[in-house]
Amino acid sequence: MAKGRWIKERKKISKYPKTEHQEKIAEAGKEIGEKCAGREGENFRDCRCKVLAKYFKVECPAYKT
């Protein structure tokens, strides 16, 4: 792309290390995608909650629809 006098290129985003929490979120998201694929509604929410409970050490709330 030709550079004109009005076009300014943006600075590239600098790399920074992921925090432990961000890594946990990424791992949990991948596992939810694998284990909970194809499930719907309460069945999906229950599956997702169990995976998140494993990573973040929390209890699953009772979902009522």
Residue pairs with C-beta under 8 A, 6 or more apart in sequence:
1 7
3 9
18 26
24 55
24 56
27 55
28 51
28 52
28 54
28 55
28 56
31 51
32 47
32 48
32 51
32 52
35 47
35 51
36 44
36 47
36 48
36 51
39 47
41 65
42 63
42 65
45 63
46 60
46 63
49 60
49 61
49 63
50 60
52 58
53 59
53 60
